Amino acid sequence: MIYRDFGNSGARVSSLGFGCMRFPMIGEGDAARVDDSLVTPMIKRAYELGVNYFDTAWGYCNSDSQRALGVAVKGFRDKIYISTKLPMWSVKKADDFWYFLKESLKRLDMDYIDFYHFHSMNREHWEQVVLPFKLIDLAEQAKAKGMIRHLSFSFHDKRDLMDEMVDTGAFTSLLCQYNLIDRSNEEGMAYASSKGVGITVMGPVGGGNLALGGKDFLAKFDVPAESGAELAIKFVLGNPSVSIALSGMTSLEMVEENVRHSEAARVITREDWEKLTKNTDELKALASNYCSGCNYCDVCPKGIKPSEVFDAYNRYKVWGLNEVAKRRYSRFGTSENHTAHPDLCISCGACARKCPQRLDIPTELKKMTAELKAL
């Protein structure tokens, strides 16, 4: 296992972190709970293989993830780092900070949390929750009481807010999305790292999608790897700003595979990483020729979301993620997807009139749908 300094926190963290969002479950609906008989061996095996950073949150796994993690780490709690999160959408008054923090400690059955995150930060949460309720001040009080060691945030917005939060000096680390085909946070991560903030990456394998990348996907890149998952983790950990690649793991086999891939990341050279960034820049440029994802075209009277069809098509045509594209196409028009099936297009042109790139969207939809159907 590779260990890295976590910003200026003083912690040395494993390059692979265990995301506790996708634990195996038993039961149905509201009664579903984490299957401790499967999860405890997974957590213990990860620890044996060198993983020392475990990330959970209030609502993960039907709100049972924190409890299950606490059970699993008995016996080595003082040798690892625990991260959990304050559910910002549920904070309606200042005192809610203390309710959620105390309840998380209770569920975890722990005296302290190493990295306590403001969860899913965006401009609305920052301006309507954090600032008016003085949550940073409350977090400082919690640190003084020994309830948390470090204040952090997970991020889902634009770079100007990330910079603003980093510049407060209040946050030890941040968690954000970053992978081979979504590099939108790359510059913000570099800035935060330069300020001593530790960087944890979520979605290094694109929610598992990049793991489905076969030979067509790997052929797009001039860097050797046995699988899409290995290439994806190599890319993330090859970025000098990144301390931890966080992976949601669901089985012992996945734990051992991801540890193997993160160990392999030590052999990626700066030259290889720059090759990967060059490849992704070129591919992203191809994708943007089709659609920039602005969603101005989301005006279809039949409920088609053209950007989702463009995205599925680009996964196939540009990135070589054929299995991902096939899966997305199969879900169009179902309850698993937010778009009506593109076959319903009546060529009214409402979407094309809204497109700032002047794309002939109805014509493109027919062409893309035909190719996706042929897969």
Long-range contacts (C-beta under 8 A, 24 or more apart in sequence): 1-49, 1-50, 1-51, 1-259, 1-262, 1-263, 2-237, 2-262, 2-263, 2-265, 2-266, 3-50, 3-52, 4-243, 4-244, 5-198, 5-243, 6-172, 6-173, 6-198, 6-243, 6-244, 7-172, 7-173, 7-193, 7-196, 7-197, 7-198, 7-199, 7-243, 8-172, 8-196, 8-197, 8-198, 9-150, 9-172, 9-173, 9-198, 11-81, 11-114, 11-198, 13-52, 13-53, 13-81, 13-198, 13-243, 13-244, 14-50, 14-51, 14-52, 14-53, 14-244, 14-262, 15-237, 15-243, 15-244, 15-245, 15-262, 15-265, 16-51, 16-233, 16-244, 16-245, 16-247, 16-258, 16-259, 16-262, 17-51, 17-53, 17-54, 17-55, 17-83, 17-200, 17-244, 17-245, 17-246, 17-247, 18-43, 18-46, 18-51, 18-53, 18-54, 18-55, 18-246, 18-247, 18-249, 18-255, 19-55, 19-202, 19-246, 19-247, 19-248, 19-249, 20-54, 20-55, 20-56, 20-57, 20-60, 20-61, 20-65, 20-68, 20-69, 20-248, 21-56, 21-57, 21-60, 21-61, 21-65, 21-248, 22-61, 22-248, 22-249, 22-250, 23-60, 23-61, 23-64, 23-65, 23-68, 23-250, 24-250, 24-251, 25-61, 25-62, 30-62, 32-61, 32-62, 32-64, 33-61, 33-62, 33-64, 34-61, 34-64, 34-65, 34-67, 34-68, 36-68, 36-71, 36-72, 38-251, 39-68, 39-72, 40-68, 40-71, 40-72, 41-252, 42-72, 42-249, 42-251, 42-252, 42-255, 43-69, 43-72, 43-73, 44-72, 45-252, 45-255, 45-256, 46-249, 46-255, 46-259, 47-73, 47-76, 47-79, 47-80, 49-255, 49-256, 49-259, 50-259, 51-255, 51-259, 52-79, 52-80, 52-81, 53-80, 53-81, 53-83, 53-200, 53-244, 53-246, 54-80, 54-81, 54-82, 54-83, 55-83, 55-84, 55-175, 55-200, 55-246, 56-82, 56-83, 56-84, 56-85, 56-108, 57-84, 57-85, 57-87, 57-117, 57-119, 58-84, 58-85, 58-86, 58-87, 58-90, 58-100, 58-104, 58-119, 59-87, 66-104, 66-107, 66-108, 67-107, 67-108, 67-109, 69-108, 70-107, 70-108, 70-109, 70-110, 71-109, 77-110, 81-114, 81-115, 82-108, 82-110, 82-113, 82-114, 82-115, 83-113, 83-114, 83-115, 83-116, 83-117, 83-152, 83-175, 83-200, 84-108, 84-113, 84-116, 84-117, 85-116, 85-117, 85-118, 85-119, 85-120, 85-154, 86-116, 86-117, 86-118, 86-119, 86-135, 87-119, 88-118, 88-119, 88-120, 88-121, 88-125, 88-129, 88-130, 89-120, 89-125, 91-129, 91-133, 91-135, 93-133, 94-133, 94-134, 94-135, 94-138, 97-133, 97-135, 97-138, 97-139, 97-142, 98-138, 98-142, 101-142, 101-147, 101-148, 102-147, 105-147, 111-146, 111-147, 112-146, 112-147, 112-148, 112-149, 113-147, 113-148, 113-149, 114-148, 114-149, 114-150, 115-148, 115-149, 115-150, 115-152, 115-172, 115-173, 116-142, 116-148, 116-150, 116-151, 116-152, 117-152, 117-153, 117-154, 117-175, 118-151, 118-152, 118-153, 118-154, 119-153, 119-154, 120-154, 120-156, 121-153, 121-154, 121-155, 121-156, 121-157, 121-161, 121-165, 122-156, 122-157, 122-161, 123-157, 123-158, 123-161, 126-161, 126-164, 126-165, 136-168, 136-170, 139-170, 140-170, 154-202, 155-185, 159-185, 159-187, 159-188, 162-188, 162-191, 162-192, 163-188, 163-191, 163-192, 166-191, 166-192, 166-195, 166-197, 167-195, 171-197, 172-197, 172-198, 173-197, 173-198, 173-199, 173-200, 173-243, 174-198, 174-199, 174-200, 175-200, 175-201, 175-202, 175-246, 176-200, 176-201, 176-202, 177-201, 177-202, 177-203, 178-202, 178-203, 178-204, 178-236, 178-239, 178-242, 179-203, 179-204, 179-205, 179-206, 179-210, 179-232, 179-235, 179-236, 180-206, 180-210, 180-231, 180-232, 180-235, 180-276, 180-280, 181-206, 181-210, 181-280, 181-283, 181-284, 181-319, 182-206, 183-277, 183-280, 183-284, 186-239, 186-241, 189-239, 189-241, 189-242, 190-241, 192-241, 193-240, 193-241, 198-243, 198-244, 199-241, 199-242, 199-243, 199-244, 200-242, 200-243, 200-244, 200-246, 201-236, 201-242, 201-244, 201-245, 201-246, 202-246, 204-232, 204-233, 204-235, 204-236, 204-245, 204-246, 204-247, 205-229, 205-232, 205-233, 205-247, 206-232, 209-315, 209-321, 209-324, 210-321, 212-321, 212-323, 212-324, 212-327, 213-319, 213-320, 213-321, 213-323, 213-324, 214-320, 214-322, 214-323, 216-320, 216-321, 216-322, 217-319, 217-320, 217-321, 217-322, 218-320, 219-320, 220-279, 220-283, 220-319, 220-320, 221-275, 221-276, 221-279, 222-275, 222-279, 223-268, 223-272, 223-275, 223-276, 227-261, 228-321, 229-257, 229-258, 229-261, 230-261, 230-264, 231-276, 233-258, 233-261, 233-262, 233-264, 233-265, 234-261, 234-264, 234-265, 234-268, 234-272, 234-273, 234-276, 235-273, 235-276, 237-262, 237-265, 237-268, 238-265, 238-268, 238-270, 238-272, 238-273, 238-276, 239-273, 283-318, 283-319, 286-314, 286-318, 287-314, 287-318, 287-319, 290-314, 290-318, 290-359, 290-364, 291-357, 291-359, 292-356, 292-357, 294-356, 296-354, 296-355, 296-356, 297-351, 297-352, 297-354, 297-355, 297-361, 298-351, 299-350, 299-351, 299-354, 300-340, 300-345, 300-350, 300-351, 301-346, 301-348, 301-350, 302-340, 302-344, 302-345, 302-346, 303-339, 303-340, 303-344, 304-339, 304-340, 304-341, 304-342, 304-344, 304-345, 304-351, 304-365, 305-338, 305-339, 305-340, 306-342, 306-351, 306-361, 306-364, 306-365, 308-332, 308-337, 308-338, 308-339, 309-339, 309-342, 309-365, 309-368, 309-369, 309-372, 310-364, 310-368, 312-368, 312-372, 313-368, 313-371, 313-372, 316-371, 316-372, 316-375, 317-371, 322-375, 325-372, 325-375, 326-372, 326-375, 329-372, 329-373, 329-375, 342-366, 342-368, 342-369, 343-369
